Amino acid sequence: MDGNDSSCVIRNTTYDICNTIMARKQIRVSRRMLITWFMLAGFIFLFAPQKFTSKFQFAFARIFRGPLSIGRSVLLSANAHQQLTNVVSRRKYNQLQNYLANVTEQLNQRRQKFEKLSGLRDRFVLEGARFVLADVITAFINGSRSRFIINRGKNDGMAKGQFVLGDNSIIGTISDVSSRTAQVRLITDSASKIAVKVEGLNTSWVMQGSANNSARVRMIKHKVRNGSVVYADKKPGFLDTPVIVGKVAHCKRDEENPLLWDITVEPACDIERLNDVVVIIMNPQR
């Protein structure tokens, strides 16, 4: 072996040793450099052409198709389980539907009652009065007897003598009260007697119920024209302003005293068709 060959061998050996040392040596990179590289890579992807980024996305989806599909299956299974836990039985569902229907109808009924009571407050000047809406449970209209049973009683502030409205007109008074119901004696009942005033006259008379869905006022000094309005007169503690009760249907001379007149009064509304009434409570206790 000549000198040149020996030199080559030495150089090669030295080169191999250096490469081995460099491969085994740990190269340390600072965190700041890593952050810089990642930011640079992010800017490259941000400003790269869409064609290039789309290819990268498709490649990523192909590579990680398996893990992604597994994750999606797990998510769908969790959602399905959650839906199954939220499902109720058909019986329970029907119960909830029926409950909703009942509540909806109750709200409608309360809305209608509120509208009626609001309309009354707009029409009547009854200071300090309270209006109680009541349903007619039973109606007794037979010959000389004309009465209602309503679903309000002492618990609702009902008391004997209170005036009752139907279609914005006086139709009777409370004649008997229990804890939860009350009896209304209609103006057409033979036992009904209330003070009234006739349109155009300042005097107050007593109107008494009679048969055939009418009432009668006797011994009026002046002839009254048919169609004249008849008002329930004021009554302290029960009514502080006159309210219409009916209209004059007939006027004829009194049989016992021809110098006086008797009038027949028809109610201002169709009492027999009423389904609900309003009770006037003057000066209610707070």
Secondary structure, 3 states (H helix, E strand, C coil): CCHHHHHHHHHHHHHHHHHHHHHHCCCCCCHHHHHHHHHHHHHHHHHCCHHHHHHHHHHHHHHCHHHHHHHHHHHHHHHHHHHHHHCCCHHHHHHHHHHHHHHHHHHHHHHHHHHHHHHHHHHCCCCCEEEEEEEEEEEEEECCEEEEEECCCHHHCCCCCCEEEECCEEEEEEEEECCCCEEEEECCCCCCEEEEEECCCCCEEEEEEECCCEEEEEEECCCCCCCCEEEECCECCCECCCEEEEEEEEEEECCCCCCCEEEEEEECCCHHHCCEEEEEEECCCC
